[in-house]
Amino acid sequence: MAHFTVTCPHCKSLLEIDGEAQVVIAAKPPEEKKATASLEERLKQLEEEKKRAADKLAEAMRAEQAGSRVREEKFRKLLEGVNPDEAPEKVIKDVDLD
């Protein structure tokens, strides 16, 4: 058997294989595709990314404000349920007796 070249199904590299020894002799990584987007297309993409980021920020701010209102409401309900006259007595600890 001689040397032969195959394409790796996983990473698409070109592998040169020695059939007799059953080993990979050389590997050539696949060539990366170059982006051919024009400047105008890239500017549009950047504007869309900025808009999506602004939308995400606005949504996060709304969620935080809603959460803040919920926490404030729960706190007020807890305060309404507390009677200041029913304050617990001061606990005397062993350390305080000395």
Beta strands, then each sheet from edge to edge (+ up, - down):
strand 1: 3-7
strand 2: 14-18
strand 3: 23-28
sheet 1: 1+ 2- 3+
end
